[in-house]
Structures are given as C-alpha cells and as structure tokens.
C-alpha cells in the first residue's frame, strides 16, 4: 500500500533467519549521535540482499533498533536520513509507529482557533502498517513517533537511506526482483 507516510513491499524477500536471530539476541547500547537510540550492529550489511539494496539506493546504513518496554520515542523528524526500510523482528499489537499532520478540524478559516500558545493541538494520526519480518519503507521527513505500550521490547532492523527521496525509493524498490 502506498501513501505519503509508509509503503509495504511484498515483492522484497523475507529477512534471512540468521539475521532475525541475530537481532533477537543482540546486545543493544544507547547512543547519542545523531540521536538517542538503542542500537546494535548487524551482519546484514554482508548479505547479498543488503548489497542489492545498496546498488539500488546508493549510500545506506543498517542497524538493529530497540524500543524498551512501556516507552515512547517522542515526535521527531529524522535529521540525516530521508527514509528508512524497517523490518520488525519483535513487534506486537501494543507497539506503533505513528505519523501526524495538522487536523483539518484544528484550523478554521485561516485562524489559529484550535491552537494553544500558537501551536496546533489537534492532529490526524496515521499508523504505519507493519508485517513482522517484512519490509516497510517509512518517510522520515514527516513527524513520527514510536510508542511501545507492551511489557516486551520492540526490535527492528533498520536500513537508513540518505540520498534518495521517499518517492524515488518507492519506485526503485518496486523494481527489485
């Protein structure tokens, strides 16, 4: 399904089982740059799958990412990457990636009637539709957050894309066989 926030890719293969197990058993460290994330290194960069993505998308980086139980990675727009391909390795119904845009109900007739201290307070929320172990492309140039309301961690494999727009990445990824 294509929309301006996320797109699933049924034409791309599943992750290799050894990469899934590597992510589920990884030791995560909190890093502070370019943003505060729990990450772990992966050997996914050594696979033919990754090399095909790199040949298609140019400069990319990959890592496992961890969201602790009962946590929220607050609203943000990614600073360096334009979009990212995510494979949820351990996801659950209590974990969501949400996008937001100002609700049409928040601004009436060009006024800031719905605003508080000049800031909008009503937003339309769009939830990314993930399929465990299947790739989803996220447009990280829109405000998004990750909420994990579960008592279990959320673990994903992330491929960060830097030099290709979300729209161009969709076209390129649709042509991968």
ABEGO torsion letter per residue (X at the ends): XBBAABBBBAABBBBBAAAAAAAAABBBBBBAOABBBBBBBBAAAABAAAAAAAAAAEBBBBBBBBBBBGBBBBBBBBAABABBBBBBABBBAABBBBBBBBBAAABBGGBAAABBGGBBABBBBBBBBBBBGBBBBBBAABBBBBBBABABBBBBBBBBBAABBAAAAAAAAAABX
